[in-house]
Amino acid sequence: MAYVIALPCVDVKDKACVGECPVDCIYEGPRKMYIHPDECVDCGACEPVCPMEAIFYEDAVPDEWDGYRTTDREVFAEVGSPAGAESAGPLPTDHPVVAGAPVREQG
């Protein structure tokens, strides 16, 4: 099981989680951050620093965000394993669940 990032991150992308991740497995998409399930070591360092409370274990995602249980895993099924977010750069596209989410204005 891996951690996933749910709806509260969409259009926010605070990135506090990136600085805490010891294995560089949190990638930036156009609208949300994504945790690579095969690179994540389940240390949990990212969860408490997320100001949006958007990070959950895959099976602990609240029901209202059920579509986010598999978004991270499905994105990397397409992308593969870049072996480190910093060297890979941003992902070219978001998962369809994220792309279809209403845009949240930041102010």
One Martini backbone bead per residue (centre of mass of N, CA, C, O) as a GRO file, in nm:
protein
  107
    1MET     BB    1   0.100   0.034   0.017
    2ALA     BB    2   0.014   0.377  -0.044
    3TYR     BB    3   0.027   0.692  -0.088
    4VAL     BB    4  -0.206   0.967  -0.144
    5ILE     BB    5  -0.349   1.233  -0.342
    6ALA     BB    6  -0.607   1.454  -0.306
    7LEU     BB    7  -0.824   1.711  -0.376
    8PRO     BB    8  -0.693   1.942  -0.187
    9CYS     BB    9  -0.445   1.977  -0.403
   10VAL     BB   10  -0.601   2.093  -0.615
   11ASP     BB   11  -0.463   2.398  -0.716
   12VAL     BB   12  -0.220   2.415  -0.493
   13LYS     BB   13   0.061   2.282  -0.449
   14ASP     BB   14   0.255   2.335  -0.188
   15LYS     BB   15   0.519   2.117  -0.137
   16ALA     BB   16   0.596   2.021   0.153
   17CYS     BB   17   0.624   1.715   0.090
   18VAL     BB   18   0.881   1.718  -0.082
   19GLY     BB   19   1.084   1.806   0.151
   20GLU     BB   20   1.014   1.528   0.326
   21CYS     BB   21   1.098   1.333   0.109
   22PRO     BB   22   1.350   1.079   0.108
   23VAL     BB   23   1.278   0.954  -0.215
   24ASP     BB   24   1.155   1.130  -0.444
   25CYS     BB   25   0.809   1.051  -0.502
   26ILE     BB   26   0.704   1.352  -0.568
   27TYR     BB   27   0.501   1.466  -0.821
   28GLU     BB   28   0.431   1.702  -1.075
   29GLY     BB   29   0.145   1.830  -1.190
   30PRO     BB   30  -0.059   2.060  -1.323
   31ARG     BB   31  -0.276   2.028  -1.042
   32LYS     BB   32  -0.102   1.793  -0.893
   33MET     BB   33   0.023   1.576  -0.675
   34TYR     BB   34   0.231   1.270  -0.692
   35ILE     BB   35   0.260   0.932  -0.581
   36HIS     BB   36   0.481   0.685  -0.613
   37PRO     BB   37   0.411   0.356  -0.532
   38ASP     BB   38   0.710   0.223  -0.590
   39GLU     BB   39   0.884   0.458  -0.432
   40CYS     BB   40   0.735   0.439  -0.185
   41VAL     BB   41   0.808   0.374   0.181
   42ASP     BB   42   0.590   0.449   0.400
   43CYS     BB   43   0.683   0.679   0.619
   44GLY     BB   44   0.489   0.957   0.646
   45ALA     BB   45   0.624   1.249   0.616
   46CYS     BB   46   0.404   1.399   0.435
   47GLU     BB   47   0.134   1.411   0.591
   48PRO     BB   48   0.181   1.631   0.833
   49VAL     BB   49   0.275   1.876   0.620
   50CYS     BB   50  -0.002   1.900   0.498
   51PRO     BB   51  -0.215   2.176   0.486
   52MET     BB   52  -0.465   2.013   0.329
   53GLU     BB   53  -0.508   1.717   0.399
   54ALA     BB   54  -0.434   1.511   0.119
   55ILE     BB   55  -0.294   1.267   0.271
   56PHE     BB   56  -0.318   0.907   0.212
   57TYR     BB   57  -0.399   0.613   0.241
   58GLU     BB   58  -0.541   0.435   0.002
   59ASP     BB   59  -0.765   0.302   0.219
   60ALA     BB   60  -0.822   0.619   0.363
   61VAL     BB   61  -0.994   0.754   0.174
   62PRO     BB   62  -1.241   0.941   0.151
   63ASP     BB   63  -1.538   0.882   0.001
   64GLU     BB   64  -1.561   1.166  -0.153
   65TRP     BB   65  -1.252   1.069  -0.281
   66ASP     BB   66  -1.243   0.786  -0.425
   67GLY     BB   67  -1.104   0.853  -0.709
   68TYR     BB   68  -0.808   0.890  -0.553
   69ARG     BB   69  -0.707   0.597  -0.489
   70THR     BB   70  -0.585   0.557  -0.816
   71THR     BB   71  -0.442   0.797  -0.958
   72ASP     BB   72  -0.141   0.754  -0.903
   73ARG     BB   73  -0.113   0.466  -1.012
   74GLU     BB   74  -0.225   0.530  -1.303
   75VAL     BB   75  -0.016   0.735  -1.391
   76PHE     BB   76   0.236   0.530  -1.355
   77ALA     BB   77   0.139   0.320  -1.562
   78GLU     BB   78   0.211   0.521  -1.795
   79VAL     BB   79   0.502   0.646  -1.710
   80GLY     BB   80   0.635   0.491  -1.483
   81SER     BB   81   0.988   0.497  -1.359
   82PRO     BB   82   1.185   0.778  -1.313
   83ALA     BB   83   1.358   0.786  -1.042
   84GLY     BB   84   1.273   1.082  -0.968
   85ALA     BB   85   1.141   1.394  -0.956
   86GLU     BB   86   1.368   1.602  -0.996
   87SER     BB   87   1.479   1.475  -1.274
   88ALA     BB   88   1.195   1.454  -1.433
   89GLY     BB   89   0.986   1.645  -1.370
   90PRO     BB   90   0.703   1.725  -1.489
   91LEU     BB   91   0.408   1.622  -1.565
   92PRO     BB   92   0.211   1.643  -1.854
   93THR     BB   93  -0.038   1.506  -1.697
   94ASP     BB   94  -0.344   1.435  -1.575
   95HIS     BB   95  -0.572   1.281  -1.438
   96PRO     BB   96  -0.903   1.268  -1.520
   97VAL     BB   97  -1.007   1.339  -1.235
   98VAL     BB   98  -0.843   1.602  -1.216
   99ALA     BB   99  -0.915   1.738  -1.489
  100GLY     BB  100  -1.240   1.731  -1.399
  101ALA     BB  101  -1.202   1.926  -1.190
  102PRO     BB  102  -1.274   2.195  -1.049
  103VAL     BB  103  -1.166   2.504  -1.043
  104ARG     BB  104  -0.945   2.655  -0.806
  105GLU     BB  105  -0.918   2.946  -0.660
  106GLN     BB  106  -0.658   3.155  -0.568
  107GLY     BB  107  -0.611   3.409  -0.287
   0.00000   0.00000   0.00000
